[in-house]
Amino acid sequence: MNIPDFLLRFVLALLVGGSAIFAYSYWINMNLSTNSHKVHKLTGYQHGKAGIILFSSPTCAPCKTVQKPMIERILSKMGNSLQFLEIDASLQPDLANEWGVVSVPTIYLVEPSGKSRFVHFGLVNEKKLTEQLKELL
């Protein structure tokens, strides 16, 4: 393998990787902006209060053993300044699809105005979630 071959492959790998990162970032931003008007339709949502929306399912072990206990710890620390809605994606697949949920757990963090600000597909650590929630308050 000569050097120009290696450089060509390296540049192509950078282009493919960069394109994937750009597409993912664009998809996340579009997902957040299109869901902002949907939060008011959720049963139990209180306008004017920041919130955590967790999409889970009964068969999701990480939802039960990691995410939900972590969210409960955060809620106990932050008091009544937050609301928490848990949606069973297996019972409400149309709602999960409408929100762009591709796997569980999926967590949306919502501003008091109802705008979706952050989304996490899969597990998220407590420190990061707490920092993002503090930005919303």
C-alpha positions as CSV (number, residue, x, y, z in Angstrom):
1,M,0.0,0.0,0.0
2,N,1.6,3.3,-1.0
3,I,1.1,6.6,0.7
4,P,-1.4,8.2,-1.7
5,D,-3.6,5.1,-1.3
6,F,-3.5,5.5,2.5
7,L,-4.3,9.2,2.3
8,L,-7.2,8.6,0.0
9,R,-8.7,6.0,2.3
10,F,-8.1,8.3,5.3
11,V,-9.8,11.2,3.7
12,L,-12.7,9.1,2.6
13,A,-13.1,7.8,6.2
14,L,-13.0,11.3,7.5
15,L,-15.7,12.4,5.0
16,V,-18.0,9.4,5.8
17,G,-17.5,9.9,9.6
18,G,-18.0,13.6,9.4
19,S,-21.2,13.2,7.3
20,A,-22.6,10.7,9.8
21,I,-21.9,13.1,12.7
22,F,-23.5,16.0,10.8
23,A,-26.6,13.9,9.9
24,Y,-27.0,12.7,13.5
25,S,-26.7,16.2,14.9
26,Y,-29.2,17.5,12.3
27,W,-31.6,14.7,13.2
28,I,-31.4,15.4,16.9
29,N,-32.1,19.1,16.3
30,M,-35.0,18.4,14.1
31,N,-36.4,15.9,16.5
32,L,-36.2,18.4,19.4
33,S,-37.8,21.2,17.4
34,T,-40.7,19.1,16.1
35,N,-41.5,17.7,19.5
36,S,-41.8,21.1,21.2
37,H,-45.5,21.6,20.3
38,K,-46.4,18.0,21.3
39,V,-45.6,18.2,25.0
40,H,-48.8,20.0,25.7
41,K,-50.8,17.1,24.5
42,L,-49.3,14.6,27.0
43,T,-51.7,13.5,29.7
44,G,-50.4,14.8,33.0
45,Y,-48.1,17.5,31.6
46,Q,-48.1,20.8,33.7
47,H,-47.4,23.8,31.6
48,G,-44.9,26.2,33.2
49,K,-42.9,23.5,34.9
50,A,-39.7,21.9,33.6
51,G,-39.9,18.2,33.1
52,I,-38.4,14.8,32.4
53,I,-40.2,12.6,29.9
54,L,-39.1,8.9,30.0
55,F,-40.1,6.5,27.3
56,S,-39.7,3.0,28.6
57,S,-41.3,-0.5,28.4
58,P,-41.9,-3.3,31.0
59,T,-39.3,-5.5,29.3
60,C,-36.6,-2.8,29.4
61,A,-34.3,-3.9,32.2
62,P,-32.0,-0.7,32.1
63,C,-35.2,1.4,32.4
64,K,-36.2,-0.2,35.6
65,T,-32.8,-0.8,37.2
66,V,-30.8,2.2,36.1
67,Q,-32.7,5.1,34.6
68,K,-35.9,5.3,36.7
69,P,-34.1,4.9,40.1
70,M,-31.6,7.6,38.9
71,I,-34.5,9.9,37.9
72,E,-36.2,9.4,41.2
73,R,-32.9,10.4,43.0
74,I,-32.7,13.5,41.0
75,L,-36.4,14.4,41.6
76,S,-35.9,13.9,45.4
77,K,-32.9,16.3,45.3
78,M,-34.6,19.0,43.1
79,G,-37.9,18.9,44.8
80,N,-41.1,20.2,43.2
81,S,-39.3,22.2,40.6
82,L,-39.6,19.3,38.1
83,Q,-42.3,17.1,36.7
84,F,-41.8,13.5,35.6
85,L,-43.8,11.7,33.0
86,E,-43.2,8.0,32.2
87,I,-44.7,6.7,28.9
88,D,-44.8,3.0,28.2
89,A,-43.7,2.9,24.5
90,S,-45.1,-0.7,24.2
91,L,-48.6,0.4,25.1
92,Q,-48.4,3.7,23.2
93,P,-46.4,2.9,20.1
94,D,-48.0,5.6,18.0
95,L,-47.0,8.3,20.6
96,A,-43.5,6.9,20.8
97,N,-43.2,6.9,17.0
98,E,-44.5,10.5,16.9
99,W,-41.8,11.6,19.3
100,G,-39.1,9.8,17.3
101,V,-38.3,7.1,19.9
102,V,-36.2,4.5,18.3
103,S,-35.2,2.6,21.5
104,V,-35.9,2.6,25.2
105,P,-35.0,4.2,27.4
106,T,-35.4,7.6,25.7
107,I,-35.4,10.7,27.8
108,Y,-36.6,14.1,26.8
109,L,-35.9,17.2,29.0
110,V,-38.5,19.9,28.6
111,E,-38.2,23.6,29.5
112,P,-41.0,25.2,31.5
113,S,-42.3,26.7,28.2
114,G,-42.8,23.2,26.9
115,K,-39.9,23.3,24.4
116,S,-37.9,20.0,24.2
117,R,-34.4,21.0,24.9
118,F,-32.4,17.8,25.3
119,V,-32.9,14.2,24.3
120,H,-31.0,11.0,25.2
121,F,-31.5,7.8,23.3
122,G,-30.3,5.0,25.7
123,L,-28.7,5.3,29.1
124,V,-27.5,8.7,30.4
125,N,-25.5,9.3,33.5
126,E,-26.8,11.2,36.5
127,K,-24.2,14.0,36.4
128,K,-25.0,14.9,32.8
129,L,-28.8,14.7,33.4
130,T,-28.5,16.9,36.5
131,E,-26.4,19.5,34.8
132,Q,-28.9,19.7,31.9
133,L,-31.8,20.0,34.2
134,K,-30.2,22.8,36.1
135,E,-30.0,24.7,32.8
136,L,-33.7,24.4,32.4
137,L,-34.6,25.8,35.8
